[in-house]
């Protein structure tokens, strides 16, 4: 079919309707061979008409090697370079819009090859430098691209394309002020520059915080191009920041309608639909946005943030729908593209909590706080997570920051209290009280914890009030009430509650143990052992019950049985139970000191082994350290033992029983006065059972001759055969000590006689009374042996006392006579003194008058 062509190619450029099919045009161009600028202008005309393939074919044909060889085109180097550079721009423009990565890479390679061809024509041509720079920008190689723009500007300071290229690179370097200058210069040089260039001005003003100037710049773009999507989105974001949400969303919708492929518009609409809970549409738009971000753009900072935002929207949509796997993946992607996006870090932290990966969750929330140091929610969660990891100080730091920001955060106060319960009960109680004040209907567990801490801090009246408010019948709450009664010596009330627990749940070992402890306190060892055995039967791992049984057996003096019990704990249930290991050491020590024999050293060595085992497991265990020090003292190493006691007491001043050990050490070294003082201090602090401590103290008092105080100590104790015997001994010793004195007063002699008479009465009481013995077999046997030994000694002691009493009558008469004689001599001397004082003073003192008398007269 014949096509009618105008006479001149200029007609095609003026009349778009006259443009022929590209095949026909190429035939005519190849035949007529017009100047290359005609080829270029025609190609651009086709491009403007949206006929991009025609543009591509015309420029390829015009810049091809075949035409270059023709004589008429040999001088058209600049036109050929221009055509090649326009092809480069065309191909990398297509690459930027391409979603398929393989195809995109192919387009970039093609653009690079054509750029190489253009460079081969003239490497120093400005157009080559500029297009090379833009090609590198398109590939994300910003720093390499700036070289070409700088060279161009050096040679041609007013080159607009080079200025814009450099402005782009400065912007992505975050040198916004310098970028702004370059954009402004380009616009001054060419005021008719395309409206999109003014977007550079707007975003630079925005980044510099000049919001009003940014707004005006965006408005100017819209004045030139009303449907410019980028400018619409810029104003939309400014409206959003002002809190004008309706204006913001209207502008986002308008931008989306102007360019449905606009990434920012899609992303903002995705976020909008998320808040509308339209998760399906939100996900669709976020995914569309991601699919239209080219790989090369992903290396540009703002695009990275946009991509991170899209992934974040996908994540929160999946999170809201409980699709944790997808949410985790998308949060991860968001953080990968923008590590400073604290909302994504926060969401990722939540995912790690869901996966129970606490370490990684902590890292995420710490990252949030690096970006937003006082983020309330992150501090709150981080405090809880650190508490779970037993990082108490770090957890308290975060939680205290939370309550400073919001003093009414009851949950934070409760967590603070839980962290302080053991180490600082008073502060824990204060925290619980703060939480209680902010809760209208406090849970029973909170009242229970407050009651326990009031109990621990000796606020018994308020503890009782708190326990009284607990109506729940949970066994733990009943148990705690019972403990409070027990610790306040309301033993009957405690027993009733423990029995109530056992009536509801027969297998409740802790209740049996506490009943055993109450029976122990009441000295009912038979019943205490019954409860211990019941606790053992009720528990699959009865470590505490066995330890109670072992302790009861030890108190009854059945050290071998106690050893067997504690050994069962270690062998059957826990090789590293500190209480049982320590008890084993104590039992071997008791065996060594109660049965001094050839086995004593062996038992002491075994005791030391157990103490050292405890210290290897817990180097700060004060009880084991003291045990080891006692063994050292037994072996005569007093210096090391003393140093150990001192170190432990300095570290744990609340362990009053250490005073007893220190006193023992002083006594062993013959420092009786010092020992007596330390025993007295231990007595005041109730550092040991009174019956046991009294014997130690009294011995020290006796050793330093303080018999009266010694007797007073023994008389303060309950009346057992041992205590009565010790009192009688102290009375006798005091009496014998008085009688051995070279000089004594009649009053002292009378005291000695009274002590002997009282001692004889005490010995008679021991002999004629049927004493109750301890319950255990070994203890009962030991008590019988002690009674038999005492009975034998009493015969001798009574005989000695009676002999001394018989002699004491003569001694008393003698002491009275001596005292009478001394009294008479004092009276005579007094009378003589009066006579001498009554005489007149002589001029010269008589040689017969003592000097002492002379001085008296002079005075």
FIVEXSE-445103 format. One record per residue (C-alpha): residue number from 1; residue in one letter; y, x, z. Coordinates in steps of 0.02 Angstrom, whole numbers, plus 50000, padded with zeros to 5 digits. Example, Ala and Ser with C-alpha at 12.3 -4.5 7.8 and 13.67 -1.06 7.14 Angstrom:
2
num  residuo  v  u  w
1  A  49775  50615  50390
2  S  49947  50684  50357
This chain:
859
num  residuo  v  u  w
1  X  50000  50000  50000
2  X  50169  50074  49951
3  X  50301  50096  50084
4  X  50485  50093  50039
5  X  50575  50241  50122
6  X  50763  50263  50146
7  X  50848  50402  50052
8  X  50889  50504  50208
9  X  50793  50546  50368
10  X  50954  50508  50462
11  X  50922  50324  50427
12  X  50763  50334  50532
13  X  50862  50407  50677
14  X  50990  50267  50670
15  X  50874  50121  50639
16  X  50723  50108  50754
17  X  50655  49964  50651
18  X  50648  50077  50499
19  X  50526  50201  50578
20  X  50369  50209  50469
21  X  50190  50239  50527
22  X  50171  50417  50589
23  X  50040  50457  50454
24  X  50164  50411  50316
25  X  50306  50505  50400
26  X  50201  50663  50418
27  X  50155  50653  50232
28  X  50339  50646  50184
29  X  50389  50784  50307
30  X  50251  50897  50242
31  X  50309  50864  50063
32  X  50498  50872  50087
33  X  50497  51011  50219
34  X  50664  50962  50301
35  X  50742  51077  50435
36  X  50641  51088  50598
37  X  50780  51002  50695
38  X  50742  50845  50592
39  X  50558  50857  50643
40  X  50613  50874  50824
41  X  50738  50731  50819
42  X  50613  50615  50736
43  X  50481  50660  50865
44  X  50602  50622  51008
45  X  50648  50456  50923
46  X  50466  50404  50921
47  X  50450  50457  51105
48  X  50599  50349  51155
49  X  50518  50202  51067
50  X  50364  50227  51176
51  X  50261  50297  51033
52  X  50203  50452  51128
53  X  50056  50493  51016
54  X  50171  50497  50863
55  X  50290  50611  50959
56  X  50145  50727  51002
57  X  50080  50736  50821
58  X  50253  50768  50745
59  X  50295  50909  50867
60  X  50123  50988  50849
61  X  50139  50987  50658
62  X  50318  51052  50663
63  X  50278  51196  50781
64  X  50113  51242  50697
65  X  50071  51411  50621
66  X  50062  51340  50442
67  X  50248  51296  50438
68  X  50296  51458  50525
69  X  50227  51558  50377
70  X  50337  51466  50252
71  X  50494  51563  50199
72  X  50614  51419  50233
73  X  50557  51409  50417
74  X  50552  51593  50462
75  X  50727  51586  50536
76  X  50694  51428  50641
77  X  50633  51518  50799
78  X  50743  51423  50921
79  X  50694  51252  50851
80  X  50510  51301  50857
81  X  50526  51360  51039
82  X  50617  51198  51083
83  X  50476  51094  51006
84  X  50344  51195  51100
85  X  50436  51177  51266
86  X  50453  50989  51241
87  X  50266  50981  51212
88  X  50242  51080  51373
89  X  50352  50955  51466
90  X  50257  50811  51387
91  X  50086  50876  51437
92  X  50125  50920  51616
93  X  50214  50752  51633
94  X  50052  50669  51578
95  X  49956  50781  51699
96  X  50064  50725  51846
97  X  50026  50543  51807
98  X  49841  50572  51782
99  X  49724  50516  51922
100  X  49569  50599  51849
101  X  49564  50778  51914
102  X  49464  50852  51769
103  X  49577  50775  51638
104  X  49730  50826  51738
105  X  49671  51006  51743
106  X  49639  51000  51555
107  X  49818  50940  51524
108  X  49889  51078  51632
109  X  49787  51207  51538
110  X  49848  51137  51372
111  X  50029  51143  51433
112  X  50002  51323  51490
113  X  49929  51374  51321
114  X  50076  51299  51227
115  X  50195  51384  51349
116  X  50110  51548  51309
117  X  50139  51516  51125
118  X  50324  51481  51157
119  X  50339  51642  51258
120  X  50260  51739  51115
121  X  50404  51684  51003
122  X  50535  51754  51124
123  X  50494  51789  51304
124  X  50678  51804  51349
125  X  50729  51637  51278
126  X  50815  51531  51413
127  X  50716  51377  51365
128  X  50555  51474  51392
129  X  50610  51529  51565
130  X  50661  51354  51615
131  X  50503  51270  51552
132  X  50396  51408  51629
133  X  50483  51373  51795
134  X  50453  51186  51783
135  X  50272  51213  51735
136  X  50248  51319  51893
137  X  50333  51184  51998
138  X  50214  51056  51923
139  X  50069  51166  51976
140  X  50142  51181  52151
141  X  50182  51367  52130
142  X  50359  51351  52195
143  X  50393  51530  52242
144  X  50336  51593  52071
145  X  50446  51465  51982
146  X  50607  51516  52069
147  X  50606  51684  51978
148  X  50632  51602  51807
149  X  50769  51485  51867
150  X  50864  51627  51952
151  X  50853  51734  51794
152  X  50918  51591  51689
153  X  51063  51555  51808
154  X  51108  51739  51814
155  X  51125  51738  51625
156  X  51196  51561  51614
157  X  51271  51500  51781
158  X  51303  51325  51713
159  X  51129  51292  51648
160  X  51095  51119  51720
161  X  50906  51121  51700
162  X  50894  51288  51792
163  X  51009  51226  51930
164  X  50902  51071  51954
165  X  50743  51176  51956
166  X  50813  51290  52089
167  X  50876  51139  52189
168  X  50701  51067  52186
169  X  50625  51229  52253
170  X  50759  51246  52390
171  X  50724  51068  52444
172  X  50540  51103  52465
173  X  50584  51260  52561
174  X  50678  51141  52678
175  X  50842  51230  52635
176  X  50925  51061  52616
177  X  51105  51119  52625
178  X  51081  51247  52484
179  X  50982  51120  52380
180  X  51125  50995  52402
181  X  51249  51122  52332
182  X  51140  51150  52177
183  X  51123  50963  52144
184  X  51310  50938  52166
185  X  51350  51081  52047
186  X  51233  51012  51913
187  X  51317  50840  51925
188  X  51491  50918  51916
189  X  51441  51013  51758
190  X  51365  50856  51678
191  X  51428  50693  51758
192  X  51324  50595  51631
193  X  51165  50669  51700
194  X  51019  50544  51721
195  X  51031  50436  51880
196  X  50870  50510  51952
197  X  50960  50675  51980
198  X  51074  50590  52107
199  X  50918  50551  52209
200  X  50916  50737  52249
201  X  51089  50719  52328
202  X  51032  50568  52428
203  X  50874  50643  52500
204  X  50963  50806  52545
205  X  51096  50708  52641
206  X  50957  50611  52726
207  X  50865  50769  52779
208  X  51029  50841  52846
209  X  51057  50685  52951
210  X  51203  50622  52845
211  X  51136  50444  52838
212  X  51297  50363  52775
213  X  51316  50489  52632
214  X  51131  50466  52589
215  X  51158  50277  52584
216  X  51307  50297  52466
217  X  51210  50415  52353
218  X  51064  50292  52340
219  X  51187  50152  52304
220  X  51267  50256  52165
221  X  51095  50277  52084
222  X  51069  50089  52091
223  X  51241  50063  52016
224  X  51184  50164  51866
225  X  51003  50101  51865
226  X  50982  49939  51966
227  X  50791  49944  51965
228  X  50769  50124  52016
229  X  50620  50112  52134
230  X  50654  50277  52222
231  X  50831  50228  52266
232  X  50775  50056  52324
233  X  50647  50139  52438
234  X  50778  50260  52505
235  X  50893  50117  52557
236  X  50743  50020  52625
237  X  50699  50164  52742
238  X  50880  50175  52801
239  X  50880  49989  52839
240  X  50717  50006  52933
241  X  50791  50144  53040
242  X  50937  50030  53082
243  X  50814  49896  53139
244  X  50851  49780  52994
245  X  50669  49737  52960
246  X  50701  49589  52842
247  X  50817  49690  52730
248  X  50693  49834  52736
249  X  50543  49731  52678
250  X  50646  49640  52544
251  X  50697  49808  52470
252  X  50517  49873  52478
253  X  50456  49721  52382
254  X  50597  49743  52254
255  X  50551  49927  52231
256  X  50368  49878  52210
257  X  50414  49750  52076
258  X  50522  49881  51988
259  X  50379  50008  51986
260  X  50208  49951  52042
261  X  50147  50130  52036
262  X  50279  50191  52159
263  X  50183  50279  52298
264  X  50311  50251  52434
265  X  50325  50065  52397
266  X  50137  50046  52400
267  X  50122  50141  52563
268  X  50259  50041  52651
269  X  50185  49877  52592
270  X  50015  49936  52654
271  X  50091  49964  52826
272  X  50177  49795  52819
273  X  50013  49707  52781
274  X  49928  49799  52923
275  X  50052  49725  53047
276  X  50019  49556  52966
277  X  49833  49589  53002
278  X  49797  49573  52817
279  X  49684  49726  52825
280  X  49603  49701  52656
281  X  49768  49703  52561
282  X  49832  49846  52669
283  X  49680  49954  52629
284  X  49693  49911  52444
285  X  49875  49965  52431
286  X  49849  50124  52533
287  X  49702  50174  52423
288  X  49805  50136  52267
289  X  49943  50247  52333
290  X  49820  50390  52366
291  X  49743  50374  52193
292  X  49914  50397  52111
293  X  49958  50558  52203
294  X  49911  50700  52087
295  X  49824  50854  52157
296  X  49972  50965  52120
297  X  50086  50847  52216
298  X  49974  50864  52367
299  X  50043  51039  52391
300  X  50221  50974  52407
301  X  50274  50943  52586
302  X  50343  50766  52568
303  X  50192  50714  52464
304  X  50077  50787  52598
305  X  50163  50678  52727
306  X  50151  50526  52613
307  X  49966  50558  52588
308  X  49943  50579  52776
309  X  50033  50414  52804
310  X  49916  50326  52682
311  X  49762  50396  52767
312  X  49835  50344  52934
313  X  49858  50165  52873
314  X  49678  50163  52811
315  X  49623  50232  52980
316  X  49713  50101  53085
317  X  49648  49962  52973
318  X  49469  50020  52997
319  X  49503  50050  53182
320  X  49569  49873  53202
321  X  49408  49809  53122
322  X  49300  49917  53236
323  X  49238  50019  53089
324  X  49243  50178  53192
325  X  49154  50290  53067
326  X  49280  50258  52928
327  X  49425  50260  53050
328  X  49371  50432  53113
329  X  49359  50499  52935
330  X  49531  50434  52887
331  X  49616  50495  53047
332  X  49541  50666  53011
333  X  49613  50664  52835
334  X  49784  50610  52899
335  X  49788  50755  53024
336  X  49726  50875  52891
337  X  49873  50834  52775
338  X  50003  50823  52914
339  X  49953  50905  53080
340  X  50122  50855  53152
341  X  50089  50669  53127
342  X  50068  50629  53312
343  X  50010  50449  53283
344  X  49864  50515  53180
345  X  49826  50645  53314
346  X  49828  50505  53443
347  X  49709  50398  53340
348  X  49593  50545  53310
349  X  49592  50578  53497
350  X  49537  50398  53525
351  X  49395  50422  53400
352  X  49336  50578  53492
353  X  49336  50479  53655
354  X  49230  50347  53568
355  X  49110  50487  53516
356  X  49115  50557  53694
357  X  49179  50724  53628
358  X  49302  50748  53770
359  X  49352  50928  53729
360  X  49411  50882  53554
361  X  49495  50725  53618
362  X  49594  50830  53743
363  X  49647  50947  53603
364  X  49713  50799  53502
365  X  49816  50728  53646
366  X  49882  50901  53688
367  X  49938  50914  53506
368  X  50030  50749  53525
369  X  50121  50817  53678
370  X  50171  50974  53583
371  X  50259  50862  53457
372  X  50318  50727  53579
373  X  50317  50810  53753
374  X  50346  50652  53854
375  X  50233  50534  53759
376  X  50183  50413  53897
377  X  50018  50352  53823
378  X  49957  50528  53785
379  X  50000  50591  53959
380  X  49908  50440  54029
381  X  49748  50468  53930
382  X  49752  50657  53947
383  X  49765  50642  54135
384  X  49610  50532  54138
385  X  49511  50648  54023
386  X  49555  50803  54123
387  X  49502  50713  54281
388  X  49332  50677  54201
389  X  49314  50863  54166
390  X  49355  50901  54349
391  X  49514  50994  54298
392  X  49602  50921  54448
393  X  49766  51018  54445
394  X  49796  50989  54260
395  X  49751  50805  54277
396  X  49869  50783  54424
397  X  50010  50866  54327
398  X  49992  50740  54185
399  X  49966  50587  54297
400  X  50114  50633  54409
401  X  50220  50642  54251
402  X  50158  50468  54206
403  X  50208  50390  54374
404  X  50377  50477  54367
405  X  50406  50390  54200
406  X  50333  50226  54261
407  X  50317  50210  54450
408  X  50232  50041  54426
409  X  50081  50110  54333
410  X  49950  50055  54460
411  X  49804  50129  54363
412  X  49886  50301  54361
413  X  49914  50291  54549
414  X  49731  50247  54574
415  X  49675  50395  54468
416  X  49790  50511  54567
417  X  49715  50444  54728
418  X  49538  50472  54666
419  X  49579  50653  54626
420  X  49653  50681  54800
421  X  49524  50586  54904
422  X  49428  50739  54962
423  X  49559  50877  54968
424  X  49713  50779  55023
425  X  49662  50611  55097
426  X  49836  50571  55162
427  X  49915  50592  54990
428  X  49770  50496  54914
429  X  49802  50353  55035
430  X  49987  50352  54988
431  X  49940  50340  54804
432  X  49819  50196  54837
433  X  49953  50107  54939
434  X  50074  50123  54792
435  X  49943  50047  54678
436  X  49906  49909  54805
437  X  50091  49862  54813
438  X  50092  49826  54626
439  X  49933  49723  54614
440  X  49941  49538  54654
441  X  49755  49512  54681
442  X  49687  49685  54726
443  X  49503  49714  54686
444  X  49384  49733  54831
445  X  49346  49913  54780
446  X  49530  49960  54802
447  X  49536  49882  54975
448  X  49375  49973  55015
449  X  49448  50143  54964
450  X  49606  50111  55063
451  X  49505  50061  55215
452  X  49400  50220  55202
453  X  49552  50333  55189
454  X  49641  50246  55333
455  X  49480  50272  55427
456  X  49475  50458  55380
457  X  49658  50486  55424
458  X  49633  50407  55597
459  X  49736  50252  55558
460  X  49599  50145  55635
461  X  49702  49988  55664
462  X  49754  49974  55482
463  X  49580  50025  55426
464  X  49513  49876  55520
465  X  49640  49763  55434
466  X  49586  49828  55263
467  X  49402  49808  55303
468  X  49441  49633  55364
469  X  49509  49585  55193
470  X  49347  49635  55108
471  X  49248  49476  55080
472  X  49132  49540  54946
473  X  48951  49558  54999
474  X  48917  49711  54894
475  X  48807  49830  54989
476  X  48927  49977  54969
477  X  49069  49880  55049
478  X  48961  49821  55193
479  X  48897  49998  55217
480  X  49075  50067  55227
481  X  49122  49934  55355
482  X  48972  49986  55458
483  X  49023  50169  55447
484  X  49194  50126  55513
485  X  49118  50036  55662
486  X  49001  50182  55691
487  X  49139  50312  55689
488  X  49242  50208  55810
489  X  49094  50200  55932
490  X  49065  50016  55895
491  X  48882  50056  55880
492  X  48816  49880  55905
493  X  48929  49808  55768
494  X  48875  49950  55653
495  X  48691  49918  55689
496  X  48712  49733  55647
497  X  48787  49774  55476
498  X  48656  49906  55436
499  X  48519  49783  55484
500  X  48603  49653  55372
501  X  48591  49773  55227
502  X  48407  49804  55263
503  X  48371  49618  55275
504  X  48438  49597  55097
505  X  48365  49758  55029
506  X  48223  49832  55128
507  X  48227  49994  55028
508  X  48402  50054  55071
509  X  48379  50232  55134
510  X  48561  50261  55183
511  X  48556  50116  55305
512  X  48398  50187  55387
513  X  48481  50358  55399
514  X  48635  50287  55485
515  X  48528  50188  55607
516  X  48437  50351  55642
517  X  48603  50437  55675
518  X  48654  50299  55796
519  X  48489  50316  55890
520  X  48514  50503  55895
521  X  48687  50477  55970
522  X  48609  50364  56102
523  X  48478  50502  56136
524  X  48339  50384  56080
525  X  48246  50515  55979
526  X  48088  50411  55961
527  X  48184  50271  55873
528  X  48287  50398  55774
529  X  48128  50477  55705
530  X  48059  50305  55660
531  X  48216  50268  55557
532  X  48206  50440  55475
533  X  48026  50407  55422
534  X  48075  50235  55355
535  X  48215  50315  55253
536  X  48090  50441  55182
537  X  47975  50300  55128
538  X  48119  50203  55048
539  X  48184  50345  54942
540  X  48107  50426  54788
541  X  48201  50587  54825
542  X  48224  50581  55014
543  X  48320  50742  55038
544  X  48446  50669  55162
545  X  48311  50578  55259
546  X  48205  50734  55273
547  X  48356  50834  55330
548  X  48388  50704  55466
549  X  48206  50716  55521
550  X  48215  50905  55524
551  X  48376  50902  55625
552  X  48300  50783  55753
553  X  48146  50894  55770
554  X  48258  51046  55794
555  X  48357  50957  55930
556  X  48193  50914  56017
557  X  48150  51098  56015
558  X  48008  51076  55890
559  X  48065  51219  55782
560  X  47902  51242  55688
561  X  47897  51058  55639
562  X  48079  51069  55586
563  X  48036  51219  55478
564  X  47898  51121  55392
565  X  48015  50975  55359
566  X  48157  51079  55286
567  X  48032  51181  55186
568  X  47969  51018  55108
569  X  48146  50981  55048
570  X  48157  51152  54965
571  X  47983  51157  54889
572  X  47965  50975  54833
573  X  48141  50916  54792
574  X  48276  51048  54778
575  X  48254  51236  54779
576  X  48441  51258  54800
577  X  48483  51127  54933
578  X  48610  51220  55039
579  X  48588  51114  55195
580  X  48399  51138  55196
581  X  48412  51326  55161
582  X  48540  51346  55299
583  X  48433  51244  55419
584  X  48284  51356  55380
585  X  48388  51506  55430
586  X  48443  51420  55590
587  X  48264  51374  55638
588  X  48201  51552  55615
589  X  48346  51612  55722
590  X  48305  51486  55859
591  X  48123  51540  55855
592  X  48178  51721  55873
593  X  48291  51693  56024
594  X  48185  51563  56113
595  X  48023  51660  56100
596  X  48064  51843  56122
597  X  47908  51931  56063
598  X  47843  52052  55934
599  X  47885  51917  55803
600  X  48070  51906  55850
601  X  48129  52040  55728
602  X  48026  51962  55589
603  X  48102  51791  55623
604  X  48277  51866  55627
605  X  48245  51947  55457
606  X  48184  51782  55386
607  X  48339  51695  55454
608  X  48449  51826  55371
609  X  48359  51803  55205
610  X  48398  51617  55205
611  X  48580  51645  55253
612  X  48598  51771  55112
613  X  48513  51649  54991
614  X  48644  51518  55034
615  X  48784  51644  55008
616  X  48713  51691  54837
617  X  48727  51507  54788
618  X  48894  51477  54873
619  X  48990  51634  54918
620  X  49118  51534  55018
621  X  48990  51450  55132
622  X  49060  51481  55306
623  X  48902  51427  55398
624  X  48792  51551  55306
625  X  48920  51690  55334
626  X  48922  51654  55520
627  X  48732  51650  55525
628  X  48726  51821  55444
629  X  48856  51886  55567
630  X  48752  51823  55714
631  X  48601  51919  55649
632  X  48710  52075  55636
633  X  48762  52050  55816
634  X  48579  52031  55868
635  X  48548  52201  55787
636  X  48695  52278  55881
637  X  48818  52289  55736
638  X  48959  52210  55836
639  X  49100  52280  55732
640  X  49040  52203  55568
641  X  48994  52041  55654
642  X  49168  52029  55733
643  X  49252  52063  55565
644  X  49147  51927  55481
645  X  49189  51799  55616
646  X  49373  51842  55600
647  X  49373  51824  55410
648  X  49283  51657  55416
649  X  49396  51588  55553
650  X  49552  51643  55458
651  X  49486  51556  55302
652  X  49424  51400  55393
653  X  49527  51378  55554
654  X  49455  51203  55574
655  X  49279  51270  55609
656  X  49295  51275  55798
657  X  49114  51326  55828
658  X  49159  51500  55766
659  X  49250  51521  55933
660  X  49082  51509  56021
661  X  49012  51650  55914
662  X  49164  51757  55946
663  X  49143  51728  56133
664  X  48958  51776  56122
665  X  49008  51938  56039
666  X  49133  51979  56176
667  X  49004  51940  56309
668  X  48872  52053  56228
669  X  48998  52196  56232
670  X  49032  52169  56417
671  X  49205  52095  56390
672  X  49175  51951  56510
673  X  49357  51901  56541
674  X  49390  51888  56354
675  X  49226  51793  56328
676  X  49270  51668  56466
677  X  49442  51634  56388
678  X  49368  51603  56215
679  X  49231  51490  56288
680  X  49367  51391  56377
681  X  49460  51370  56212
682  X  49298  51314  56128
683  X  49268  51191  56272
684  X  49440  51112  56247
685  X  49405  51094  56061
686  X  49230  51021  56093
687  X  49160  51154  55979
688  X  48980  51134  56040
689  X  48868  51017  56139
690  X  48936  51019  56318
691  X  48766  51057  56399
692  X  48743  51212  56292
693  X  48923  51274  56292
694  X  48938  51252  56482
695  X  48795  51376  56513
696  X  48879  51507  56404
697  X  49049  51479  56485
698  X  48981  51477  56661
699  X  48885  51640  56632
700  X  49044  51723  56574
701  X  49140  51657  56725
702  X  49003  51716  56840
703  X  48999  51888  56759
704  X  49183  51914  56793
705  X  49169  51848  56973
706  X  49249  51677  56947
707  X  49114  51580  57041
708  X  49220  51431  57091
709  X  49267  51395  56908
710  X  49084  51425  56861
711  X  49025  51294  56987
712  X  49159  51170  56927
713  X  49096  51186  56748
714  X  48915  51147  56796
715  X  48967  51000  56906
716  X  49059  50922  56759
717  X  48896  50901  56662
718  X  48771  50757  56664
719  X  48637  50773  56798
720  X  48483  50848  56717
721  X  48359  50962  56804
722  X  48425  51112  56707
723  X  48606  51072  56750
724  X  48566  51040  56933
725  X  48468  51204  56942
726  X  48609  51301  56861
727  X  48733  51224  56984
728  X  48622  51276  57131
729  X  48608  51452  57062
730  X  48797  51464  57045
731  X  48820  51402  57224
732  X  48694  51528  57289
733  X  48766  51672  57190
734  X  48940  51632  57254
735  X  48877  51628  57433
736  X  48781  51793  57418
737  X  48931  51874  57337
738  X  49040  51822  57486
739  X  48915  51886  57613
740  X  48905  52055  57524
741  X  49092  52083  57544
742  X  49142  52215  57673
743  X  49284  52108  57734
744  X  49294  51918  57719
745  X  49387  51780  57804
746  X  49307  51650  57915
747  X  49354  51521  57784
748  X  49260  51619  57650
749  X  49109  51629  57764
750  X  49115  51443  57796
751  X  49127  51413  57606
752  X  48975  51523  57579
753  X  48876  51429  57711
754  X  48925  51262  57633
755  X  48874  51325  57460
756  X  48704  51379  57525
757  X  48675  51211  57608
758  X  48727  51122  57448
759  X  48614  51236  57346
760  X  48464  51196  57458
761  X  48500  51010  57436
762  X  48506  51036  57246
763  X  48340  51128  57248
764  X  48265  50986  57350
765  X  48333  50860  57224
766  X  48247  50953  57081
767  X  48083  50962  57177
768  X  48081  50781  57234
769  X  48142  50696  57074
770  X  48036  50640  56928
771  X  48139  50703  56782
772  X  48136  50623  56610
773  X  48078  50749  56481
774  X  48129  50761  56298
775  X  48029  50662  56170
776  X  47956  50792  56054
777  X  47789  50872  56093
778  X  47857  51048  56084
779  X  48014  50998  56179
780  X  47911  50907  56312
781  X  47799  51059  56331
782  X  47950  51173  56342
783  X  48032  51059  56474
784  X  47871  51062  56577
785  X  47867  51251  56570
786  X  48049  51261  56622
787  X  48017  51143  56768
788  X  47866  51244  56823
789  X  47966  51405  56814
790  X  48111  51326  56908
791  X  47991  51258  57040
792  X  47922  51432  57070
793  X  48094  51507  57080
794  X  48156  51368  57194
795  X  48033  51419  57330
796  X  48102  51595  57329
797  X  48282  51538  57311
798  X  48268  51413  57455
799  X  48186  51545  57567
800  X  48325  51668  57527
801  X  48456  51535  57561
802  X  48377  51487  57728
803  X  48364  51668  57782
804  X  48545  51694  57735
805  X  48593  51534  57827
806  X  48500  51592  57982
807  X  48595  51755  57978
808  X  48755  51668  57934
809  X  48776  51597  58110
810  X  48784  51774  58181
811  X  48890  51827  58034
812  X  49009  51684  58065
813  X  49021  51726  58251
814  X  49051  51908  58207
815  X  49183  51861  58078
816  X  49266  51745  58203
817  X  49268  51881  58336
818  X  49343  52006  58215
819  X  49471  51878  58160
820  X  49512  51836  58343
821  X  49532  52019  58388
822  X  49645  52048  58238
823  X  49746  51895  58286
824  X  49769  51959  58464
825  X  49823  52130  58401
826  X  49950  52050  58288
827  X  50016  51947  58435
828  X  50035  52102  58546
829  X  50126  52195  58409
830  X  50240  52047  58390
831  X  50282  52042  58576
832  X  50318  52230  58575
833  X  50434  52208  58431
834  X  50527  52070  58520
835  X  50550  52182  58676
836  X  50618  52323  58574
837  X  50737  52210  58482
838  X  50799  52138  58646
839  X  50856  52306  58718
840  X  51031  52375  58689
841  X  51055  52495  58547
842  X  51050  52678  58609
843  X  51178  52809  58542
844  X  51033  52910  58480
845  X  50870  52835  58430
846  X  50726  52878  58545
847  X  50597  52991  58470
848  X  50466  52867  58531
849  X  50533  52725  58418
850  X  50453  52720  58245
851  X  50563  52746  58092
852  X  50515  52573  58027
853  X  50591  52494  58185
854  X  50749  52597  58168
855  X  50776  52531  57993
856  X  50749  52354  58052
857  X  50887  52374  58183
858  X  51006  52451  58056
859  X  50984  52303  57943
